[in-house]
Amino acid sequence: MTTEASQNSRRQPRGPVQARSQKRIDAALAAAEKLLVELGPDKTSIPEIAARADVPRTTIYQYFPDKYALFAHMAESQYGRIADAIGVATAGAQDADWRELVRIVVDAVADFYNTNEVAAILLLMGPFGSADSAAHARKDKGLADLFRARLGLDAPADTPDRINLAIQIAFACLRWGYLQDGFLSPAIRAEAVRATTAYIAPFVTGKSQTDHSSGGEKS
């Protein structure tokens, strides 16, 4: 047998093996979602997930060293869905005032949470552990970049990033409402909009005035 044939023979089983592993991980993630809703994050465990999904614990541990790494992976997935929801909500709002845009985004996120209990648990009750904290930080930055682009603002040259902090303020309001009531009410949405717009108004207004002034000098 040639070296190439030998290598090919060793590679052949990888497809089915990887497909089986992926199927098991998908089952574990689905079980984890159900357990998060039924038991909450504290009582959800890898052994419980493995038993519910009927997969070996070792398969799960191969990809996720602990439940917090699994939660972080799930949180990343939910963030992507939130970004999609925001994109859909703002698609027809090209000419909206920035304050109205804040309201549209907050409503889109709140609607998503109210219809997706797993996302609410992962992103409003978390983070859980250091890996999950990193996932939340990426979520805040991703949403800030998305919102900044929609406002036509440049990336900040210095820290802290005011838009990123505004995103965190909005999420803090939503988190408080969820922990208090178990859902995001119109009142807590309004508070999130108020707090967010109050925080970024000087920055956005100041930029608008500067741009207008610059345009006047060029005309």
N, CA and C atoms as a LAMMPS dump frame, in Angstrom:
ITEM: TIMESTEP
0
ITEM: NUMBER OF ATOMS
657
ITEM: BOX BOUNDS ff ff ff
-5.0000000000000000e+02 5.0000000000000000e+02
-5.0000000000000000e+02 5.0000000000000000e+02
-5.0000000000000000e+02 5.0000000000000000e+02
ITEM: ATOMS id mol type element x y z
1 1 1 N 0.851 -1.198 0
2 1 2 C 0 0 0
3 1 3 C 0.881 1.24 0
4 2 1 N 0.578 2.189 -0.893
5 2 2 C 1.359 3.412 -0.944
6 2 3 C 1.074 4.274 0.269
7 3 1 N 1.996 5.255 0.477
8 3 2 C 1.804 6.171 1.611
9 3 3 C 0.5 6.927 1.477
10 4 1 N 0.183 7.384 0.241
11 4 2 C -1.062 8.135 0.016
12 4 3 C -2.283 7.281 0.291
13 5 1 N -2.238 6.008 -0.178
14 5 2 C -3.376 5.119 0.064
15 5 3 C -3.55 4.843 1.539
16 6 1 N -2.415 4.692 2.241
17 6 2 C -2.481 4.454 3.681
18 6 3 C -3.103 5.636 4.4
19 7 1 N -2.721 6.854 3.996
20 7 2 C -3.287 8.047 4.625
21 7 3 C -4.78 8.151 4.341
22 8 1 N -5.164 7.811 3.09
23 8 2 C -6.585 7.875 2.743
24 8 3 C -7.402 6.874 3.547
25 9 1 N -6.827 5.678 3.773
26 9 2 C -7.553 4.666 4.533
27 9 3 C -7.759 5.101 5.966
28 10 1 N -6.786 5.857 6.499
29 10 2 C -6.933 6.336 7.871
30 10 3 C -7.944 7.483 7.948
31 11 1 N -8.072 8.227 6.847
32 11 2 C -8.979 9.372 6.866
33 11 3 C -10.425 8.96 6.646
34 12 1 N -10.665 7.85 5.977
35 12 2 C -12.023 7.487 5.576
36 12 3 C -13.026 7.434 6.721
37 13 1 N -12.689 6.869 7.893
38 13 2 C -13.699 6.771 8.94
39 13 3 C -14.07 8.107 9.571
40 14 1 N -13.287 9.161 9.294
41 14 2 C -13.508 10.416 10.019
42 14 3 C -14.862 11.028 9.714
43 15 1 N -15.339 10.864 8.459
44 15 2 C -16.627 11.454 8.121
45 15 3 C -17.747 10.939 8.992
46 16 1 N -17.988 9.639 9.004
47 16 2 C -19.048 9.094 9.868
48 16 3 C -18.825 9.38 11.349
49 17 1 N -17.554 9.293 11.793
50 17 2 C -17.273 9.561 13.207
51 17 3 C -17.62 10.993 13.554
52 18 1 N -17.217 11.942 12.715
53 18 2 C -17.508 13.346 12.974
54 18 3 C -19.012 13.605 12.897
55 19 1 N -19.673 12.982 11.944
56 19 2 C -21.125 13.161 11.82
57 19 3 C -21.833 12.644 13.071
58 20 1 N -21.378 11.487 13.593
59 20 2 C -21.989 10.937 14.797
60 20 3 C -21.743 11.847 15.996
61 21 1 N -20.526 12.38 16.09
62 21 2 C -20.21 13.289 17.2
63 21 3 C -21.048 14.56 17.119
64 22 1 N -21.197 15.098 15.895
65 22 2 C -21.988 16.31 15.734
66 22 3 C -23.443 16.063 16.11
67 23 1 N -23.952 14.89 15.732
68 23 2 C -25.334 14.548 16.075
69 23 3 C -25.501 14.465 17.589
70 24 1 N -24.496 13.906 18.264
71 24 2 C -24.562 13.802 19.717
72 24 3 C -24.49 15.174 20.373
73 25 1 N -23.616 16.034 19.855
74 25 2 C -23.501 17.381 20.425
75 25 3 C -24.783 18.169 20.198
76 26 1 N -25.375 18.031 19.02
77 26 2 C -26.655 18.707 18.758
78 26 3 C -27.721 18.227 19.747
79 27 1 N -27.73 16.943 20.018
80 27 2 C -28.694 16.404 20.984
81 27 3 C -28.412 16.945 22.38
82 28 1 N -27.133 17.068 22.732
83 28 2 C -26.761 17.598 24.047
84 28 3 C -27.171 19.055 24.189
85 29 1 N -26.986 19.837 23.132
86 29 2 C -27.373 21.252 23.177
87 29 3 C -28.891 21.394 23.3
88 30 1 N -29.624 20.565 22.589
89 30 2 C -31.091 20.603 22.689
90 30 3 C -31.535 20.22 24.095
91 31 1 N -30.875 19.216 24.67
92 31 2 C -31.207 18.821 26.042
93 31 3 C -30.853 19.923 27.028
94 32 1 N -29.74 20.578 26.801
95 32 2 C -29.318 21.666 27.689
96 32 3 C -30.344 22.802 27.674
97 33 1 N -30.884 23.123 26.513
98 33 2 C -31.901 24.171 26.437
99 33 3 C -33.125 23.806 27.281
100 34 1 N -33.569 22.562 27.165
101 34 2 C -34.742 22.134 27.927
102 34 3 C -34.467 22.156 29.429
103 35 1 N -33.267 21.736 29.819
104 35 2 C -32.929 21.701 31.239
105 35 3 C -32.771 23.104 31.819
106 36 1 N -32.252 24.024 31.028
107 36 2 C -32.145 25.404 31.498
108 36 3 C -33.511 25.963 31.853
109 37 1 N -34.5 25.662 31.026
110 37 2 C -35.859 26.151 31.279
111 37 3 C -36.483 25.417 32.467
112 38 1 N -36.263 24.104 32.546
113 38 2 C -36.897 23.3 33.601
114 38 3 C -36.222 23.484 34.955
115 39 1 N -34.882 23.478 34.968
116 39 2 C -34.139 23.453 36.231
117 39 3 C -33.409 24.752 36.555
118 40 1 N -33.131 25.551 35.531
119 40 2 C -32.323 26.745 35.741
120 40 3 C -30.849 26.415 35.578
121 41 1 N -29.997 27.433 35.436
122 41 2 C -28.568 27.195 35.188
123 41 3 C -27.831 26.532 36.344
124 42 1 N -28.225 26.819 37.577
125 42 2 C -27.505 26.258 38.726
126 42 3 C -27.639 24.74 38.79
127 43 1 N -28.829 24.219 38.522
128 43 2 C -29.074 22.786 38.65
129 43 3 C -28.81 22.01 37.356
130 44 1 N -28.601 22.715 36.266
131 44 2 C -28.249 22.047 35.021
132 44 3 C -26.79 21.614 35.09
133 45 1 N -26.514 20.369 34.712
134 45 2 C -25.156 19.841 34.801
135 45 3 C -24.849 18.991 33.575
136 46 1 N -23.569 18.765 33.327
137 46 2 C -23.174 17.917 32.205
138 46 3 C -23.729 16.501 32.367
139 47 1 N -23.626 15.868 33.562
140 47 2 C -24.22 14.527 33.706
141 47 3 C -25.713 14.505 33.403
142 48 1 N -26.433 15.541 33.856
143 48 2 C -27.872 15.598 33.593
144 48 3 C -28.14 15.787 32.099
145 49 1 N -27.33 16.635 31.462
146 49 2 C -27.482 16.849 30.017
147 49 3 C -27.213 15.552 29.258
148 50 1 N -26.152 14.855 29.645
149 50 2 C -25.797 13.598 28.976
150 50 3 C -26.912 12.563 29.127
151 51 1 N -27.472 12.474 30.33
152 51 2 C -28.546 11.507 30.558
153 51 3 C -29.785 11.867 29.741
154 52 1 N -30.133 13.155 29.732
155 52 2 C -31.327 13.585 28.988
156 52 3 C -31.155 13.382 27.477
157 53 1 N -29.923 13.644 26.982
158 53 2 C -29.669 13.529 25.545
159 53 3 C -29.328 12.106 25.125
160 54 1 N -29.066 11.24 26.123
161 54 2 C -28.668 9.858 25.859
162 54 3 C -27.377 9.808 25.031
163 55 1 N -26.393 10.609 25.48
164 55 2 C -25.07 10.602 24.852
165 55 3 C -24.029 10.424 25.955
166 56 1 N -22.853 9.899 25.627
167 56 2 C -21.818 9.731 26.646
168 56 3 C -21.326 11.085 27.167
169 57 1 N -21.076 11.14 28.463
170 57 2 C -20.523 12.372 29.025
171 57 3 C -19.215 12.74 28.348
172 58 1 N -18.415 11.715 28.038
173 58 2 C -17.1 11.978 27.454
174 58 3 C -17.208 12.727 26.133
175 59 1 N -18.272 12.48 25.386
176 59 2 C -18.463 13.199 24.122
177 59 3 C -18.671 14.685 24.377
178 60 1 N -19.469 14.994 25.391
179 60 2 C -19.717 16.401 25.72
180 60 3 C -18.446 17.044 26.254
181 61 1 N -17.75 16.352 27.163
182 61 2 C -16.536 16.915 27.753
183 61 3 C -15.441 17.107 26.716
184 62 1 N -15.501 16.364 25.619
185 62 2 C -14.51 16.523 24.563
186 62 3 C -14.595 17.922 23.946
187 63 1 N -15.789 18.486 23.921
188 63 2 C -16.012 19.801 23.325
189 63 3 C -16.168 20.893 24.377
190 64 1 N -16.72 20.555 25.517
191 64 2 C -16.992 21.536 26.567
192 64 3 C -16.45 21.009 27.892
193 65 1 N -15.376 21.605 28.431
194 65 2 C -14.776 21.088 29.661
195 65 3 C -15.689 21.186 30.88
196 66 1 N -16.654 22.104 30.837
197 66 2 C -17.624 22.22 31.922
198 66 3 C -18.892 22.856 31.372
199 67 1 N -19.902 22.938 32.217
200 67 2 C -21.185 23.453 31.733
201 67 3 C -21.103 24.933 31.375
202 68 1 N -20.161 25.646 31.975
203 68 2 C -20.054 27.078 31.69
204 68 3 C -19.513 27.318 30.277
205 69 1 N -18.618 26.456 29.826
206 69 2 C -18.153 26.553 28.442
207 69 3 C -19.301 26.251 27.483
208 70 1 N -20.149 25.296 27.852
209 70 2 C -21.32 24.98 27.038
210 70 3 C -22.29 26.155 27.026
211 71 1 N -22.509 26.779 28.191
212 71 2 C -23.38 27.956 28.253
213 71 3 C -22.832 29.078 27.371
214 72 1 N -21.501 29.263 27.387
215 72 2 C -20.892 30.315 26.579
216 72 3 C -21.146 30.07 25.092
217 73 1 N -21.011 28.819 24.672
218 73 2 C -21.281 28.462 23.282
219 73 3 C -22.744 28.76 22.924
220 74 1 N -23.648 28.411 23.81
221 74 2 C -25.061 28.652 23.568
222 74 3 C -25.366 30.149 23.538
223 75 1 N -24.705 30.911 24.413
224 75 2 C -24.915 32.36 24.442
225 75 3 C -24.468 33.004 23.14
226 76 1 N -23.341 32.557 22.6
227 76 2 C -22.849 33.087 21.323
228 76 3 C -23.88 32.86 20.224
229 77 1 N -24.479 31.68 20.217
230 77 2 C -25.48 31.369 19.209
231 77 3 C -26.694 32.286 19.343
232 78 1 N -27.121 32.527 20.58
233 78 2 C -28.276 33.398 20.804
234 78 3 C -27.977 34.837 20.398
235 79 1 N -26.732 35.284 20.625
236 79 2 C -26.378 36.644 20.207
237 79 3 C -26.547 36.804 18.697
238 80 1 N -26.125 35.78 17.94
239 80 2 C -26.287 35.859 16.497
240 80 3 C -27.741 36.024 16.096
241 81 1 N -28.628 35.361 16.815
242 81 2 C -30.06 35.466 16.523
243 81 3 C -30.592 36.855 16.899
244 82 1 N -30.057 37.429 17.978
245 82 2 C -30.455 38.793 18.352
246 82 3 C -30.029 39.782 17.274
247 83 1 N -28.81 39.64 16.795
248 83 2 C -28.323 40.53 15.741
249 83 3 C -29.209 40.443 14.504
250 84 1 N -29.647 39.237 14.163
251 84 2 C -30.554 39.058 13.023
252 84 3 C -31.892 39.766 13.277
253 85 1 N -32.409 39.648 14.508
254 85 2 C -33.678 40.292 14.847
255 85 3 C -33.566 41.806 14.737
256 86 1 N -32.434 42.342 15.177
257 86 2 C -32.211 43.786 15.078
258 86 3 C -32.141 44.206 13.608
259 87 1 N -31.454 43.398 12.801
260 87 2 C -31.353 43.715 11.38
261 87 3 C -32.707 43.777 10.705
262 88 1 N -33.579 42.84 11.041
263 88 2 C -34.921 42.821 10.47
264 88 3 C -35.721 44.043 10.935
265 89 1 N -35.615 44.361 12.228
266 89 2 C -36.4 45.471 12.791
267 89 3 C -35.978 46.822 12.236
268 90 1 N -34.702 46.979 11.923
269 90 2 C -34.204 48.29 11.465
270 90 3 C -34.132 48.396 9.941
271 91 1 N -34.508 47.322 9.253
272 91 2 C -34.364 47.314 7.794
273 91 3 C -35.155 48.442 7.126
274 92 1 N -36.321 48.749 7.665
275 92 2 C -37.138 49.789 7.057
276 92 3 C -37.068 51.122 7.769
277 93 1 N -36.013 51.313 8.568
278 93 2 C -35.916 52.539 9.373
279 93 3 C -34.697 53.374 8.993
280 94 1 N -34.398 53.412 7.688
281 94 2 C -33.195 54.131 7.256
282 94 3 C -33.228 55.614 7.609
283 95 1 N -34.413 56.201 7.617
284 95 2 C -34.526 57.644 7.868
285 95 3 C -34.966 57.963 9.297
286 96 1 N -34.969 56.971 10.154
287 96 2 C -35.437 57.19 11.528
288 96 3 C -34.449 58.055 12.312
289 97 1 N -34.984 58.909 13.167
290 97 2 C -34.151 59.655 14.108
291 97 3 C -33.435 58.675 15.022
292 98 1 N -32.246 59.044 15.511
293 98 2 C -31.467 58.096 16.302
294 98 3 C -32.193 57.684 17.576
295 99 1 N -32.991 58.582 18.15
296 99 2 C -33.748 58.223 19.348
297 99 3 C -34.806 57.164 19.031
298 100 1 N -35.448 57.319 17.883
299 100 2 C -36.42 56.325 17.447
300 100 3 C -35.72 55.002 17.149
301 101 1 N -34.502 55.089 16.635
302 101 2 C -33.74 53.878 16.351
303 101 3 C -33.424 53.119 17.636
304 102 1 N -33.102 53.859 18.694
305 102 2 C -32.869 53.216 19.991
306 102 3 C -34.117 52.455 20.422
307 103 1 N -35.279 53.083 20.285
308 103 2 C -36.526 52.424 20.687
309 103 3 C -36.777 51.172 19.856
310 104 1 N -36.532 51.263 18.55
311 104 2 C -36.747 50.113 17.674
312 104 3 C -35.85 48.95 18.087
313 105 1 N -34.59 49.253 18.374
314 105 2 C -33.633 48.203 18.749
315 105 3 C -34.012 47.585 20.089
316 106 1 N -34.347 48.422 21.077
317 106 2 C -34.736 47.899 22.391
318 106 3 C -35.969 47.021 22.27
319 107 1 N -36.954 47.449 21.502
320 107 2 C -38.17 46.646 21.325
321 107 3 C -37.862 45.322 20.632
322 108 1 N -36.98 45.354 19.636
323 108 2 C -36.63 44.128 18.926
324 108 3 C -35.956 43.134 19.859
325 109 1 N -35.038 43.63 20.686
326 109 2 C -34.333 42.758 21.633
327 109 3 C -35.299 42.232 22.689
328 110 1 N -36.153 43.109 23.217
329 110 2 C -37.108 42.695 24.245
330 110 3 C -38.094 41.664 23.7
331 111 1 N -38.577 41.875 22.479
332 111 2 C -39.48 40.898 21.863
333 111 3 C -38.789 39.546 21.714
334 112 1 N -37.518 39.583 21.321
335 112 2 C -36.767 38.34 21.163
336 112 3 C -36.671 37.59 22.489
337 113 1 N -36.335 38.307 23.542
338 113 2 C -36.22 37.669 24.855
339 113 3 C -37.562 37.126 25.334
340 114 1 N -38.622 37.893 25.127
341 114 2 C -39.936 37.462 25.615
342 114 3 C -40.453 36.22 24.903
343 115 1 N -39.93 35.941 23.722
344 115 2 C -40.366 34.758 22.981
345 115 3 C -39.299 33.663 22.963
346 116 1 N -38.181 33.883 23.647
347 116 2 C -37.087 32.916 23.653
348 116 3 C -36.53 32.826 25.07
349 117 1 N -37.118 31.931 25.864
350 117 2 C -36.749 31.846 27.274
351 117 3 C -35.306 31.424 27.472
352 118 1 N -34.801 30.581 26.587
353 118 2 C -33.407 30.142 26.714
354 118 3 C -32.459 31.332 26.571
355 119 1 N -32.724 32.191 25.589
356 119 2 C -31.887 33.377 25.409
357 119 3 C -31.965 34.289 26.625
358 120 1 N -33.154 34.449 27.167
359 120 2 C -33.303 35.302 28.349
360 120 3 C -32.509 34.761 29.522
361 121 1 N -32.542 33.451 29.72
362 121 2 C -31.789 32.843 30.822
363 121 3 C -30.299 33.027 30.619
364 122 1 N -29.826 32.733 29.406
365 122 2 C -28.391 32.784 29.138
366 122 3 C -27.825 34.197 29.155
367 123 1 N -28.559 35.149 28.582
368 123 2 C -28.002 36.479 28.392
369 123 3 C -28.46 37.496 29.43
370 124 1 N -29.591 37.254 30.085
371 124 2 C -30.055 38.192 31.106
372 124 3 C -29.748 37.712 32.517
373 125 1 N -29.661 36.404 32.713
374 125 2 C -29.271 35.89 34.026
375 125 3 C -27.758 35.697 34.122
376 126 1 N -27.087 35.508 32.968
377 126 2 C -25.637 35.313 32.953
378 126 3 C -24.908 36.641 33.081
379 127 1 N -23.581 36.617 32.967
380 127 2 C -22.77 35.486 32.535
381 127 3 C -22.497 34.474 33.649
382 128 1 N -22.149 33.258 33.221
383 128 2 C -21.821 32.181 34.138
384 128 3 C -20.373 31.754 33.879
385 129 1 N -19.451 32.223 34.706
386 129 2 C -18.055 31.84 34.551
387 129 3 C -17.301 32.741 33.592
388 130 1 N -15.97 32.57 33.55
389 130 2 C -15.105 33.455 32.772
390 130 3 C -15.317 33.307 31.268
391 131 1 N -15.49 32.069 30.796
392 131 2 C -15.71 31.87 29.362
393 131 3 C -16.998 32.548 28.92
394 132 1 N -18.024 32.465 29.748
395 132 2 C -19.293 33.1 29.428
396 132 3 C -19.177 34.619 29.486
397 133 1 N -18.369 35.13 30.406
398 133 2 C -18.143 36.579 30.484
399 133 3 C -17.54 37.091 29.189
400 134 1 N -16.604 36.325 28.637
401 134 2 C -15.993 36.718 27.366
402 134 3 C -17.029 36.73 26.25
403 135 1 N -17.946 35.754 26.257
404 135 2 C -19.007 35.713 25.257
405 135 3 C -19.917 36.928 25.38
406 136 1 N -20.221 37.322 26.603
407 136 2 C -21.06 38.501 26.821
408 136 3 C -20.349 39.765 26.368
409 137 1 N -19.043 39.84 26.607
410 137 2 C -18.278 41.008 26.167
411 137 3 C -18.301 41.121 24.646
412 138 1 N -18.173 39.979 23.967
413 138 2 C -18.239 39.991 22.501
414 138 3 C -19.637 40.385 22.039
415 139 1 N -20.655 39.948 22.771
416 139 2 C -22.027 40.324 22.433
417 139 3 C -22.205 41.839 22.527
418 140 1 N -21.731 42.45 23.621
419 140 2 C -21.852 43.896 23.799
420 140 3 C -21.118 44.651 22.689
421 141 1 N -19.912 44.202 22.376
422 141 2 C -19.128 44.874 21.335
423 141 3 C -19.788 44.706 19.977
424 142 1 N -20.288 43.502 19.689
425 142 2 C -20.933 43.273 18.404
426 142 3 C -22.165 44.138 18.219
427 143 1 N -22.992 44.236 19.258
428 143 2 C -24.184 45.079 19.172
429 143 3 C -23.814 46.55 19.095
430 144 1 N -22.76 46.947 19.808
431 144 2 C -22.309 48.336 19.746
432 144 3 C -21.821 48.684 18.343
433 145 1 N -21.063 47.786 17.734
434 145 2 C -20.575 48.025 16.376
435 145 3 C -21.746 48.109 15.394
436 146 1 N -22.727 47.232 15.585
437 146 2 C -23.902 47.237 14.718
438 146 3 C -24.67 48.548 14.848
439 147 1 N -24.879 48.983 16.084
440 147 2 C -25.63 50.208 16.331
441 147 3 C -24.842 51.429 15.865
442 148 1 N -23.527 51.424 16.088
443 148 2 C -22.677 52.535 15.665
444 148 3 C -22.721 52.697 14.147
445 149 1 N -22.66 51.577 13.445
446 149 2 C -22.717 51.633 11.985
447 149 3 C -24.061 52.192 11.519
448 150 1 N -25.129 51.79 12.227
449 150 2 C -26.466 52.267 11.848
450 150 3 C -26.605 53.765 12.094
451 151 1 N -25.887 54.288 13.105
452 151 2 C -25.912 55.722 13.402
453 151 3 C -24.938 56.509 12.53
454 152 1 N -24.089 55.806 11.798
455 152 2 C -23.108 56.489 10.969
456 152 3 C -21.96 57.081 11.766
457 153 1 N -21.637 56.475 12.904
458 153 2 C -20.568 56.974 13.758
459 153 3 C -19.282 56.212 13.49
460 154 1 N -18.168 56.898 13.668
461 154 2 C -16.864 56.261 13.518
462 154 3 C -16.532 55.448 14.763
463 155 1 N -15.664 54.479 14.597
464 155 2 C -15.186 53.711 15.747
465 155 3 C -14.424 54.639 16.679
466 156 1 N -14.548 54.46 17.987
467 156 2 C -13.894 55.361 18.933
468 156 3 C -12.373 55.219 18.893
469 157 1 N -11.687 56.353 19.028
470 157 2 C -10.228 56.319 19.076
471 157 3 C -9.745 55.987 20.476
472 158 1 N -10.563 56.284 21.46
473 158 2 C -10.179 56.074 22.861
474 158 3 C -11.201 55.19 23.555
475 159 1 N -10.829 54.734 24.731
476 159 2 C -11.761 54.028 25.591
477 159 3 C -12.096 54.915 26.765
478 160 1 N -13.22 54.763 27.419
479 160 2 C -14.237 53.739 27.09
480 160 3 C -15.048 54.085 25.851
481 161 1 N -15.614 53.069 25.254
482 161 2 C -16.463 53.218 24.088
483 161 3 C -17.87 53.564 24.574
484 162 1 N -18.291 54.786 24.293
485 162 2 C -19.574 55.259 24.818
486 162 3 C -20.746 54.431 24.3
487 163 1 N -20.709 54.029 23.027
488 163 2 C -21.814 53.247 22.476
489 163 3 C -21.853 51.857 23.116
490 164 1 N -20.686 51.28 23.338
491 164 2 C -20.624 49.984 24.012
492 164 3 C -21.198 50.087 25.416
493 165 1 N -20.846 51.145 26.13
494 165 2 C -21.396 51.332 27.47
495 165 3 C -22.906 51.552 27.424
496 166 1 N -23.383 52.231 26.383
497 166 2 C -24.828 52.433 26.236
498 166 3 C -25.547 51.099 26.054
499 167 1 N -24.944 50.198 25.285
500 167 2 C -25.515 48.864 25.113
501 167 3 C -25.604 48.159 26.464
502 168 1 N -24.544 48.274 27.269
503 168 2 C -24.542 47.64 28.583
504 168 3 C -25.606 48.25 29.497
505 169 1 N -25.822 49.56 29.39
506 169 2 C -26.866 50.21 30.182
507 169 3 C -28.242 49.666 29.793
508 170 1 N -28.488 49.552 28.493
509 170 2 C -29.771 49.021 28.032
510 170 3 C -29.979 47.599 28.539
511 171 1 N -28.932 46.772 28.444
512 171 2 C -29.055 45.398 28.903
513 171 3 C -29.229 45.322 30.412
514 172 1 N -28.603 46.251 31.142
515 172 2 C -28.773 46.269 32.595
516 172 3 C -30.234 46.54 32.953
517 173 1 N -30.87 47.463 32.242
518 173 2 C -32.289 47.74 32.486
519 173 3 C -33.147 46.522 32.169
520 174 1 N -32.881 45.899 31.022
521 174 2 C -33.657 44.718 30.638
522 174 3 C -33.422 43.569 31.617
523 175 1 N -32.192 43.417 32.048
524 175 2 C -31.868 42.363 33.012
525 175 3 C -32.643 42.559 34.308
526 176 1 N -32.672 43.787 34.799
527 176 2 C -33.385 44.089 36.042
528 176 3 C -34.87 43.74 35.882
529 177 1 N -35.459 44.146 34.745
530 177 2 C -36.873 43.867 34.526
531 177 3 C -37.153 42.378 34.454
532 178 1 N -36.261 41.631 33.797
533 178 2 C -36.46 40.186 33.678
534 178 3 C -36.355 39.507 35.036
535 179 1 N -35.356 39.904 35.832
536 179 2 C -35.18 39.286 37.145
537 179 3 C -36.329 39.637 38.088
538 180 1 N -36.914 40.815 37.896
539 180 2 C -38.034 41.23 38.739
540 180 3 C -39.346 40.557 38.338
541 181 1 N -39.613 40.54 37.023
542 181 2 C -40.944 40.15 36.547
543 181 3 C -40.977 38.854 35.746
544 182 1 N -39.806 38.4 35.285
545 182 2 C -39.784 37.21 34.455
546 182 3 C -40.097 37.471 32.994
547 183 1 N -40.298 38.733 32.642
548 183 2 C -40.506 39.12 31.255
549 183 3 C -40.172 40.602 31.136
550 184 1 N -40.157 41.113 29.914
551 184 2 C -39.775 42.514 29.688
552 184 3 C -41.028 43.318 29.351
553 185 1 N -41.461 44.097 30.315
554 185 2 C -42.701 44.854 30.208
555 185 3 C -42.489 46.135 29.405
556 186 1 N -43.589 46.765 28.953
557 186 2 C -43.469 48.063 28.284
558 186 3 C -42.776 49.099 29.165
559 187 1 N -43.016 49.054 30.47
560 187 2 C -42.398 50.026 31.369
561 187 3 C -40.886 49.878 31.4
562 188 1 N -40.381 48.641 31.462
563 188 2 C -38.936 48.449 31.535
564 188 3 C -38.296 48.752 30.183
565 189 1 N -39.012 48.51 29.115
566 189 2 C -38.5 48.892 27.795
567 189 3 C -38.321 50.403 27.713
568 190 1 N -39.337 51.119 28.185
569 190 2 C -39.269 52.577 28.155
570 190 3 C -38.105 53.087 29
571 191 1 N -37.87 52.444 30.137
572 191 2 C -36.756 52.846 30.987
573 191 3 C -35.421 52.575 30.302
574 192 1 N -35.316 51.454 29.603
575 192 2 C -34.087 51.138 28.871
576 192 3 C -33.823 52.172 27.782
577 193 1 N -34.879 52.568 27.073
578 193 2 C -34.744 53.588 26.025
579 193 3 C -34.328 54.923 26.645
580 194 1 N -34.98 55.297 27.744
581 194 2 C -34.674 56.576 28.389
582 194 3 C -33.225 56.628 28.864
583 195 1 N -32.793 55.579 29.55
584 195 2 C -31.434 55.569 30.088
585 195 3 C -30.392 55.567 28.978
586 196 1 N -30.653 54.812 27.922
587 196 2 C -29.693 54.715 26.828
588 196 3 C -29.577 56.026 26.065
589 197 1 N -30.708 56.628 25.728
590 197 2 C -30.669 57.879 24.978
591 197 3 C -30.063 59 25.81
592 198 1 N -30.34 59.019 27.114
593 198 2 C -29.771 60.058 27.974
594 198 3 C -28.252 59.954 28.017
595 199 1 N -27.752 58.728 27.99
596 199 2 C -26.307 58.532 28.1
597 199 3 C -25.573 58.924 26.821
598 200 1 N -26.135 58.588 25.66
599 200 2 C -25.396 58.852 24.422
600 200 3 C -25.796 60.157 23.745
601 201 1 N -26.834 60.864 24.251
602 201 2 C -27.294 62.096 23.604
603 201 3 C -26.187 63.141 23.435
604 202 1 N -25.398 63.44 24.473
605 202 2 C -24.348 64.457 24.285
606 202 3 C -23.357 64.082 23.19
607 203 1 N -23.038 62.81 23.084
608 203 2 C -22.075 62.356 22.086
609 203 3 C -22.65 62.453 20.679
610 204 1 N -23.863 61.936 20.487
611 204 2 C -24.474 61.934 19.16
612 204 3 C -24.831 63.351 18.731
613 205 1 N -25.411 64.136 19.644
614 205 2 C -25.791 65.508 19.335
615 205 3 C -24.561 66.345 19.02
616 206 1 N -23.515 66.158 19.804
617 206 2 C -22.283 66.903 19.573
618 206 3 C -21.684 66.598 18.216
619 207 1 N -21.715 65.322 17.814
620 207 2 C -21.19 64.946 16.507
621 207 3 C -22.025 65.563 15.398
622 208 1 N -23.361 65.53 15.58
623 208 2 C -24.241 66.085 14.555
624 208 3 C -23.989 67.569 14.369
625 209 1 N -23.794 68.274 15.483
626 209 2 C -23.536 69.702 15.402
627 209 3 C -22.207 69.988 14.719
628 210 1 N -21.201 69.165 15.013
629 210 2 C -19.893 69.333 14.405
630 210 3 C -19.963 69.095 12.904
631 211 1 N -20.666 68.044 12.498
632 211 2 C -20.812 67.722 11.085
633 211 3 C -21.537 68.848 10.344
634 212 1 N -22.578 69.385 10.999
635 212 2 C -23.349 70.473 10.375
636 212 3 C -22.479 71.712 10.21
637 213 1 N -21.695 72.004 11.251
638 213 2 C -20.808 73.155 11.201
639 213 3 C -19.772 72.995 10.111
640 214 1 N -19.192 71.807 10.007
641 214 2 C -18.176 71.543 8.998
642 214 3 C -18.778 71.682 7.598
643 215 1 N -20.009 71.186 7.444
644 215 2 C -20.663 71.286 6.158
645 215 3 C -20.904 72.739 5.789
646 216 1 N -21.232 73.562 6.803
647 216 2 C -21.469 74.967 6.535
648 216 3 C -20.216 75.681 6.091
649 217 1 N -19.074 75.305 6.669
650 217 2 C -17.827 75.956 6.302
651 217 3 C -17.407 75.601 4.882
652 218 1 N -17.777 74.364 4.445
653 218 2 C -17.369 73.954 3.113
654 218 3 C -18.259 74.553 2.024
655 219 1 N -19.498 74.92 2.392
656 219 2 C -20.431 75.422 1.365
657 219 3 C -20.136 76.851 1.013
